[in-house]
Amino acid sequence: VDRRDGKLALAYIYIAFIAVLLGGIAGLLQVLVRAGTLQLPSFLNYYQVLTVHGVLLGLVLTTFFIMGFQTAAVSRTSGTFTNKQRTIGWIGFWIATIGLVAAAAMILTNEASVLYTFYAPLQAHWVFYLGLALVIVGSWFTGLAQIMRFVQWKKEHKGQSTPLLSFMVVVNNFLWYVATLGVAIEVLFQLIPWSMGLVERVDVLLSRTLFWYFGHALVYFWLLPAYMIWYTIIPKIIGGKVFSDALAKLTFMLFLILSVPVGIHHQYTEPGIDPLWKFIQAVLTFFVVVPSLMTAFSMFATFELRGRELGAKGVFGWFKKLPWNDSRFLLPFIGMVAFIPGGAGGIVNASYQMNELIHNTIWVTGHFHLTVASAVALTFFGTAFWLIPHLNGRTLTKRANSMANCAGILWAIGMTIMSSAMHIAGLLGAPRRSDYSTYGGSEQAAEWLSYQIAQAVGGSILFIAILVITGLVIYVGFFAPKGEEDFPIAEVAPGAAKTPAAIENFKLWGVIMIAVIIFAYTIPIIDIISNSPLGAKGFRLW
Ligand code: HAS
């Protein structure tokens, strides 16, 4: 990657890791408070700490790492950015960073303890909403620069199949643009006027619906960069090839059309949305599982083909042939393993009736610590340790690699303890997002306590892992020996079929995407507005 593009990517990635450390501290405080072993000082409240944790890790780490990684990925596979493209990328970075500082200031002054989902009726200072809006607008700019570089590549290579990694980045950016429209409408037309006192009330159901239109696609915006790494980088690290360019591209297009029209599966328990539409979005949610199953298939195929090349025998012989000592592989691999129970839990959540059992319990927190905080986060960490030195002309030394492996193993141990305890306590009815409480000495609440202590044990191990990770980022960023670190990109396997042009046709998939979204959301939104207790005022435009 060209050094000038690398600087932009690094700027984003460093902010992501500051968020990891601060968000990790907030996480530690939380598990200790929930276990009843710590009382927060009077100037901090539980929901403020929970907001710091969710915003920094759920929104900042992800968005900033993704923008940094995608910039590097496009520069590596489509070519160096032009000055104009790079300037657009930097404008985005500064807009996002200013927004981040504004939002952080509001959270720190306890003016925005509204959690990372920030929908009404919790209300924050308008500067918080504006700050988050700027983070999104900033990412739009940097994403645009990535798309422009890809389009330039296409013009220069007419008729050729596009570079897989760049193609995936462009799909993820389109997904992001369409998804963020929902939250942009919510913030601009509901939350900001309401928090400024321009309107007295807003429709809460509409606010939540617009948020979840964005909120579930958001999780795929996090997941797809991890999939980019699994599909295009991991095969090279293990010495293999991409199993199929067509399958990988089709997987991403399926995410493009199916990620948005499923948000109502977060709202099964809410009155005001017709059960028919809940059911329809439940069905669509089961469709969006398919591209993940295709990914699992593709990863197994990649591992097995490489294993056989190295002489592996039997059904699982390939397992022994994988490069277990290489942190570039090990951390994402642990993430993949975590995604198996994480994904299975997602299917439980999506099942309309079973959702009744787990909704708003700490089971859900267990689910997303396996998905975003393991599958995605470990893939990002394992990548950062070689990507940072690649971008700044240093190397990932053997010792740093071993430390990275330790961090990955600590993460696996801590997360297994914490997230298993969360899943079990959730099934016993323990609520999520609640401070330590004995609930008036209730017998049922007493059952939860031992699991909350287990969560504190797991969470403390995770915090140690975060300290190691932070140390490693500082080391590879500023102290590792100068040298050249490779940015591995796998070639497509020679036997793979040529990718049909239709799979790469953005117009075709774009039309299908819009059609499915219109189908899934038009009637629910019309119903919400027309049944709003605020009448037409429920949807204020200004
Ligand atoms: Fe989810 C709630 C349904 C995936 C994140 N989810 C959440 C929340 C978050 C989140 C943050 O339907 C909480 C939001 C809040 O604050 O309220 N989720 C799903 C479904 C999937 C799913 C069906 N979620 C994710 C991903 C996330 C994420 C990915 C982040 C990155 N989720 C829900 C539902 C709720 C929910 C409901 C609302 C619950 C409620 O009531 O509040 C699916 O996409 C999952 C499909 C995945 C698979 C796994 C495939 C496995 C692979 C690994 C292969 C492994 C290999 C290694 C190759 C089917 C690809 C093998 C090696 C060996 C040695 C074995």
Boltz pocket constraint, residues with backbone or C-beta under 6 A from the ligand:
constraints:
  - pocket:
      binder: B
      contacts: [[A, 117], [A, 219], [A, 220], [A, 222], [A, 223], [A, 265], [A, 266], [A, 285], [A, 288], [A, 289], [A, 292], [A, 293], [A, 295], [A, 296], [A, 299], [A, 300], [A, 333], [A, 336], [A, 337], [A, 339], [A, 340], [A, 342], [A, 343], [A, 344], [A, 345], [A, 346], [A, 347], [A, 349], [A, 350], [A, 351], [A, 355], [A, 358], [A, 359], [A, 360], [A, 364], [A, 367], [A, 368], [A, 371], [A, 372], [A, 376]]
      max_distance: 6.0
